[in-house]
């Protein structure tokens, strides 16, 4: 004859609660890993945007510094405005027209 074991309700509830708690902690750990991966990618994208903006800023700063030099002013006057010095001889290429 087999004896039936008595099921202790308190022990069963404690074990069930412990299983639920372990599963919940596992879920939180996995969810945080996904969040960390997503935030890491966002951080990389933002770092590259910052680097591009810094490069553009450096180029504009250099251009601003160059704009105050006589060489830059002369180059802009020649290239963009078509100016020349009074003593210069200008040759026009007839093939370009």
Chimera marker file (.cmm) of the C-alpha trace (Angstrom):
<marker_set name="trace">
<marker id="1" x="0.000" y="0.000" z="0.000" r="1" g="1" b="0" radius="0.5"/>
<marker id="2" x="1.233" y="3.403" z="-0.976" r="1" g="1" b="0" radius="0.5"/>
<marker id="3" x="0.875" y="6.257" z="1.358" r="1" g="1" b="0" radius="0.5"/>
<marker id="4" x="-0.381" y="9.502" z="-0.068" r="1" g="1" b="0" radius="0.5"/>
<marker id="5" x="1.869" y="12.404" z="0.649" r="1" g="1" b="0" radius="0.5"/>
<marker id="6" x="0.234" y="15.433" z="2.067" r="1" g="1" b="0" radius="0.5"/>
<marker id="7" x="0.719" y="18.524" z="-0.046" r="1" g="1" b="0" radius="0.5"/>
<marker id="8" x="1.712" y="21.426" z="2.121" r="1" g="1" b="0" radius="0.5"/>
<marker id="9" x="0.028" y="24.519" z="0.683" r="1" g="1" b="0" radius="0.5"/>
<marker id="10" x="2.513" y="26.981" z="2.255" r="1" g="1" b="0" radius="0.5"/>
<marker id="11" x="5.525" y="25.229" z="0.728" r="1" g="1" b="0" radius="0.5"/>
<marker id="12" x="3.803" y="25.031" z="-2.641" r="1" g="1" b="0" radius="0.5"/>
<marker id="13" x="2.993" y="28.764" z="-2.577" r="1" g="1" b="0" radius="0.5"/>
<marker id="14" x="6.553" y="29.652" z="-1.553" r="1" g="1" b="0" radius="0.5"/>
<marker id="15" x="8.018" y="27.578" z="-4.382" r="1" g="1" b="0" radius="0.5"/>
<marker id="16" x="5.531" y="29.016" z="-6.880" r="1" g="1" b="0" radius="0.5"/>
<marker id="17" x="6.329" y="32.556" z="-5.748" r="1" g="1" b="0" radius="0.5"/>
<marker id="18" x="10.055" y="31.824" z="-5.991" r="1" g="1" b="0" radius="0.5"/>
<marker id="19" x="9.629" y="30.487" z="-9.549" r="1" g="1" b="0" radius="0.5"/>
<marker id="20" x="7.626" y="33.556" z="-10.562" r="1" g="1" b="0" radius="0.5"/>
<marker id="21" x="10.262" y="35.821" z="-9.017" r="1" g="1" b="0" radius="0.5"/>
<marker id="22" x="13.116" y="34.038" z="-10.821" r="1" g="1" b="0" radius="0.5"/>
<marker id="23" x="11.258" y="34.223" z="-14.149" r="1" g="1" b="0" radius="0.5"/>
<marker id="24" x="10.531" y="37.918" z="-13.645" r="1" g="1" b="0" radius="0.5"/>
<marker id="25" x="14.176" y="38.661" z="-12.815" r="1" g="1" b="0" radius="0.5"/>
<marker id="26" x="15.246" y="36.759" z="-15.948" r="1" g="1" b="0" radius="0.5"/>
<marker id="27" x="12.805" y="38.779" z="-18.039" r="1" g="1" b="0" radius="0.5"/>
<marker id="28" x="14.150" y="42.036" z="-16.579" r="1" g="1" b="0" radius="0.5"/>
<marker id="29" x="17.731" y="41.007" z="-17.280" r="1" g="1" b="0" radius="0.5"/>
<marker id="30" x="16.996" y="40.157" z="-20.908" r="1" g="1" b="0" radius="0.5"/>
<marker id="31" x="14.953" y="43.340" z="-21.422" r="1" g="1" b="0" radius="0.5"/>
<marker id="32" x="17.789" y="45.438" z="-20.018" r="1" g="1" b="0" radius="0.5"/>
<marker id="33" x="20.271" y="43.795" z="-22.363" r="1" g="1" b="0" radius="0.5"/>
<marker id="34" x="18.117" y="44.761" z="-25.338" r="1" g="1" b="0" radius="0.5"/>
<marker id="35" x="17.806" y="48.310" z="-24.005" r="1" g="1" b="0" radius="0.5"/>
<marker id="36" x="21.564" y="48.558" z="-23.495" r="1" g="1" b="0" radius="0.5"/>
<marker id="37" x="22.232" y="47.359" z="-27.031" r="1" g="1" b="0" radius="0.5"/>
<marker id="38" x="19.747" y="49.884" z="-28.466" r="1" g="1" b="0" radius="0.5"/>
<marker id="39" x="21.189" y="52.727" z="-26.401" r="1" g="1" b="0" radius="0.5"/>
<marker id="40" x="24.721" y="51.738" z="-27.419" r="1" g="1" b="0" radius="0.5"/>
<marker id="41" x="23.757" y="52.031" z="-31.094" r="1" g="1" b="0" radius="0.5"/>
<marker id="42" x="22.106" y="55.405" z="-30.468" r="1" g="1" b="0" radius="0.5"/>
<marker id="43" x="25.242" y="56.547" z="-28.667" r="1" g="1" b="0" radius="0.5"/>
<marker id="44" x="27.419" y="55.543" z="-31.641" r="1" g="1" b="0" radius="0.5"/>
<marker id="45" x="25.144" y="57.452" z="-34.036" r="1" g="1" b="0" radius="0.5"/>
<marker id="46" x="25.222" y="60.537" z="-31.834" r="1" g="1" b="0" radius="0.5"/>
<marker id="47" x="29.008" y="60.312" z="-31.467" r="1" g="1" b="0" radius="0.5"/>
<marker id="48" x="29.402" y="60.269" z="-35.252" r="1" g="1" b="0" radius="0.5"/>
<marker id="49" x="27.060" y="63.273" z="-35.579" r="1" g="1" b="0" radius="0.5"/>
<marker id="50" x="29.086" y="65.124" z="-32.961" r="1" g="1" b="0" radius="0.5"/>
<marker id="51" x="32.307" y="64.325" z="-34.842" r="1" g="1" b="0" radius="0.5"/>
<marker id="52" x="30.799" y="65.604" z="-38.109" r="1" g="1" b="0" radius="0.5"/>
<marker id="53" x="29.564" y="68.772" z="-36.427" r="1" g="1" b="0" radius="0.5"/>
<marker id="54" x="32.972" y="69.328" z="-34.822" r="1" g="1" b="0" radius="0.5"/>
<marker id="55" x="34.674" y="68.895" z="-38.209" r="1" g="1" b="0" radius="0.5"/>
<marker id="56" x="32.281" y="71.389" z="-39.824" r="1" g="1" b="0" radius="0.5"/>
<marker id="57" x="32.873" y="73.793" z="-36.937" r="1" g="1" b="0" radius="0.5"/>
<marker id="58" x="36.648" y="73.515" z="-37.340" r="1" g="1" b="0" radius="0.5"/>
<marker id="59" x="36.376" y="74.132" z="-41.095" r="1" g="1" b="0" radius="0.5"/>
<marker id="60" x="34.188" y="77.199" z="-40.562" r="1" g="1" b="0" radius="0.5"/>
<marker id="61" x="36.536" y="78.514" z="-37.885" r="1" g="1" b="0" radius="0.5"/>
<marker id="62" x="39.493" y="78.113" z="-40.246" r="1" g="1" b="0" radius="0.5"/>
<marker id="63" x="37.560" y="79.798" z="-43.058" r="1" g="1" b="0" radius="0.5"/>
<marker id="64" x="36.684" y="82.678" z="-40.730" r="1" g="1" b="0" radius="0.5"/>
<marker id="65" x="40.346" y="83.092" z="-39.795" r="1" g="1" b="0" radius="0.5"/>
<marker id="66" x="41.381" y="82.906" z="-43.456" r="1" g="1" b="0" radius="0.5"/>
<marker id="67" x="38.767" y="85.494" z="-44.432" r="1" g="1" b="0" radius="0.5"/>
<marker id="68" x="40.763" y="88.166" z="-42.677" r="1" g="1" b="0" radius="0.5"/>
<marker id="69" x="43.946" y="87.567" z="-44.686" r="1" g="1" b="0" radius="0.5"/>
<marker id="70" x="44.751" y="89.628" z="-47.792" r="1" g="1" b="0" radius="0.5"/>
<marker id="71" x="45.379" y="86.457" z="-49.818" r="1" g="1" b="0" radius="0.5"/>
<marker id="72" x="41.847" y="85.200" z="-49.183" r="1" g="1" b="0" radius="0.5"/>
<marker id="73" x="40.311" y="88.563" z="-50.041" r="1" g="1" b="0" radius="0.5"/>
<marker id="74" x="42.306" y="88.683" z="-53.285" r="1" g="1" b="0" radius="0.5"/>
<marker id="75" x="41.307" y="85.119" z="-54.213" r="1" g="1" b="0" radius="0.5"/>
<marker id="76" x="37.612" y="85.819" z="-53.623" r="1" g="1" b="0" radius="0.5"/>
<marker id="77" x="37.833" y="89.061" z="-55.622" r="1" g="1" b="0" radius="0.5"/>
<marker id="78" x="39.422" y="87.202" z="-58.545" r="1" g="1" b="0" radius="0.5"/>
<marker id="79" x="37.339" y="84.010" z="-58.531" r="1" g="1" b="0" radius="0.5"/>
<marker id="80" x="33.899" y="85.199" z="-57.509" r="1" g="1" b="0" radius="0.5"/>
<marker id="81" x="33.837" y="88.844" z="-58.488" r="1" g="1" b="0" radius="0.5"/>
<marker id="82" x="36.061" y="88.740" z="-61.573" r="1" g="1" b="0" radius="0.5"/>
<marker id="83" x="38.307" y="91.549" z="-60.358" r="1" g="1" b="0" radius="0.5"/>
<marker id="84" x="41.935" y="91.989" z="-61.346" r="1" g="1" b="0" radius="0.5"/>
<marker id="85" x="44.825" y="94.292" z="-60.532" r="1" g="1" b="0" radius="0.5"/>
<marker id="86" x="45.175" y="97.385" z="-62.693" r="1" g="1" b="0" radius="0.5"/>
<marker id="87" x="48.611" y="96.406" z="-64.043" r="1" g="1" b="0" radius="0.5"/>
<marker id="88" x="47.606" y="92.864" z="-64.976" r="1" g="1" b="0" radius="0.5"/>
<marker id="89" x="47.166" y="91.679" z="-68.513" r="1" g="1" b="0" radius="0.5"/>
<marker id="90" x="44.152" y="89.451" z="-68.962" r="1" g="1" b="0" radius="0.5"/>
<marker id="91" x="44.011" y="86.776" z="-71.607" r="1" g="1" b="0" radius="0.5"/>
<marker id="92" x="40.608" y="85.433" z="-72.599" r="1" g="1" b="0" radius="0.5"/>
<marker id="93" x="40.415" y="81.921" z="-73.985" r="1" g="1" b="0" radius="0.5"/>
<marker id="94" x="38.152" y="82.099" z="-77.030" r="1" g="1" b="0" radius="0.5"/>
<marker id="95" x="37.519" y="78.343" z="-76.910" r="1" g="1" b="0" radius="0.5"/>
<marker id="96" x="35.742" y="78.566" z="-73.552" r="1" g="1" b="0" radius="0.5"/>
<marker id="97" x="32.960" y="80.791" z="-74.871" r="1" g="1" b="0" radius="0.5"/>
<link id1="1" id2="2" r="1" g="1" b="0" radius="0.2"/>
<link id1="2" id2="3" r="1" g="1" b="0" radius="0.2"/>
<link id1="3" id2="4" r="1" g="1" b="0" radius="0.2"/>
<link id1="4" id2="5" r="1" g="1" b="0" radius="0.2"/>
<link id1="5" id2="6" r="1" g="1" b="0" radius="0.2"/>
<link id1="6" id2="7" r="1" g="1" b="0" radius="0.2"/>
<link id1="7" id2="8" r="1" g="1" b="0" radius="0.2"/>
<link id1="8" id2="9" r="1" g="1" b="0" radius="0.2"/>
<link id1="9" id2="10" r="1" g="1" b="0" radius="0.2"/>
<link id1="10" id2="11" r="1" g="1" b="0" radius="0.2"/>
<link id1="11" id2="12" r="1" g="1" b="0" radius="0.2"/>
<link id1="12" id2="13" r="1" g="1" b="0" radius="0.2"/>
<link id1="13" id2="14" r="1" g="1" b="0" radius="0.2"/>
<link id1="14" id2="15" r="1" g="1" b="0" radius="0.2"/>
<link id1="15" id2="16" r="1" g="1" b="0" radius="0.2"/>
<link id1="16" id2="17" r="1" g="1" b="0" radius="0.2"/>
<link id1="17" id2="18" r="1" g="1" b="0" radius="0.2"/>
<link id1="18" id2="19" r="1" g="1" b="0" radius="0.2"/>
<link id1="19" id2="20" r="1" g="1" b="0" radius="0.2"/>
<link id1="20" id2="21" r="1" g="1" b="0" radius="0.2"/>
<link id1="21" id2="22" r="1" g="1" b="0" radius="0.2"/>
<link id1="22" id2="23" r="1" g="1" b="0" radius="0.2"/>
<link id1="23" id2="24" r="1" g="1" b="0" radius="0.2"/>
<link id1="24" id2="25" r="1" g="1" b="0" radius="0.2"/>
<link id1="25" id2="26" r="1" g="1" b="0" radius="0.2"/>
<link id1="26" id2="27" r="1" g="1" b="0" radius="0.2"/>
<link id1="27" id2="28" r="1" g="1" b="0" radius="0.2"/>
<link id1="28" id2="29" r="1" g="1" b="0" radius="0.2"/>
<link id1="29" id2="30" r="1" g="1" b="0" radius="0.2"/>
<link id1="30" id2="31" r="1" g="1" b="0" radius="0.2"/>
<link id1="31" id2="32" r="1" g="1" b="0" radius="0.2"/>
<link id1="32" id2="33" r="1" g="1" b="0" radius="0.2"/>
<link id1="33" id2="34" r="1" g="1" b="0" radius="0.2"/>
<link id1="34" id2="35" r="1" g="1" b="0" radius="0.2"/>
<link id1="35" id2="36" r="1" g="1" b="0" radius="0.2"/>
<link id1="36" id2="37" r="1" g="1" b="0" radius="0.2"/>
<link id1="37" id2="38" r="1" g="1" b="0" radius="0.2"/>
<link id1="38" id2="39" r="1" g="1" b="0" radius="0.2"/>
<link id1="39" id2="40" r="1" g="1" b="0" radius="0.2"/>
<link id1="40" id2="41" r="1" g="1" b="0" radius="0.2"/>
<link id1="41" id2="42" r="1" g="1" b="0" radius="0.2"/>
<link id1="42" id2="43" r="1" g="1" b="0" radius="0.2"/>
<link id1="43" id2="44" r="1" g="1" b="0" radius="0.2"/>
<link id1="44" id2="45" r="1" g="1" b="0" radius="0.2"/>
<link id1="45" id2="46" r="1" g="1" b="0" radius="0.2"/>
<link id1="46" id2="47" r="1" g="1" b="0" radius="0.2"/>
<link id1="47" id2="48" r="1" g="1" b="0" radius="0.2"/>
<link id1="48" id2="49" r="1" g="1" b="0" radius="0.2"/>
<link id1="49" id2="50" r="1" g="1" b="0" radius="0.2"/>
<link id1="50" id2="51" r="1" g="1" b="0" radius="0.2"/>
<link id1="51" id2="52" r="1" g="1" b="0" radius="0.2"/>
<link id1="52" id2="53" r="1" g="1" b="0" radius="0.2"/>
<link id1="53" id2="54" r="1" g="1" b="0" radius="0.2"/>
<link id1="54" id2="55" r="1" g="1" b="0" radius="0.2"/>
<link id1="55" id2="56" r="1" g="1" b="0" radius="0.2"/>
<link id1="56" id2="57" r="1" g="1" b="0" radius="0.2"/>
<link id1="57" id2="58" r="1" g="1" b="0" radius="0.2"/>
<link id1="58" id2="59" r="1" g="1" b="0" radius="0.2"/>
<link id1="59" id2="60" r="1" g="1" b="0" radius="0.2"/>
<link id1="60" id2="61" r="1" g="1" b="0" radius="0.2"/>
<link id1="61" id2="62" r="1" g="1" b="0" radius="0.2"/>
<link id1="62" id2="63" r="1" g="1" b="0" radius="0.2"/>
<link id1="63" id2="64" r="1" g="1" b="0" radius="0.2"/>
<link id1="64" id2="65" r="1" g="1" b="0" radius="0.2"/>
<link id1="65" id2="66" r="1" g="1" b="0" radius="0.2"/>
<link id1="66" id2="67" r="1" g="1" b="0" radius="0.2"/>
<link id1="67" id2="68" r="1" g="1" b="0" radius="0.2"/>
<link id1="68" id2="69" r="1" g="1" b="0" radius="0.2"/>
<link id1="69" id2="70" r="1" g="1" b="0" radius="0.2"/>
<link id1="70" id2="71" r="1" g="1" b="0" radius="0.2"/>
<link id1="71" id2="72" r="1" g="1" b="0" radius="0.2"/>
<link id1="72" id2="73" r="1" g="1" b="0" radius="0.2"/>
<link id1="73" id2="74" r="1" g="1" b="0" radius="0.2"/>
<link id1="74" id2="75" r="1" g="1" b="0" radius="0.2"/>
<link id1="75" id2="76" r="1" g="1" b="0" radius="0.2"/>
<link id1="76" id2="77" r="1" g="1" b="0" radius="0.2"/>
<link id1="77" id2="78" r="1" g="1" b="0" radius="0.2"/>
<link id1="78" id2="79" r="1" g="1" b="0" radius="0.2"/>
<link id1="79" id2="80" r="1" g="1" b="0" radius="0.2"/>
<link id1="80" id2="81" r="1" g="1" b="0" radius="0.2"/>
<link id1="81" id2="82" r="1" g="1" b="0" radius="0.2"/>
<link id1="82" id2="83" r="1" g="1" b="0" radius="0.2"/>
<link id1="83" id2="84" r="1" g="1" b="0" radius="0.2"/>
<link id1="84" id2="85" r="1" g="1" b="0" radius="0.2"/>
<link id1="85" id2="86" r="1" g="1" b="0" radius="0.2"/>
<link id1="86" id2="87" r="1" g="1" b="0" radius="0.2"/>
<link id1="87" id2="88" r="1" g="1" b="0" radius="0.2"/>
<link id1="88" id2="89" r="1" g="1" b="0" radius="0.2"/>
<link id1="89" id2="90" r="1" g="1" b="0" radius="0.2"/>
<link id1="90" id2="91" r="1" g="1" b="0" radius="0.2"/>
<link id1="91" id2="92" r="1" g="1" b="0" radius="0.2"/>
<link id1="92" id2="93" r="1" g="1" b="0" radius="0.2"/>
<link id1="93" id2="94" r="1" g="1" b="0" radius="0.2"/>
<link id1="94" id2="95" r="1" g="1" b="0" radius="0.2"/>
<link id1="95" id2="96" r="1" g="1" b="0" radius="0.2"/>
<link id1="96" id2="97" r="1" g="1" b="0" radius="0.2"/>
</marker_set>
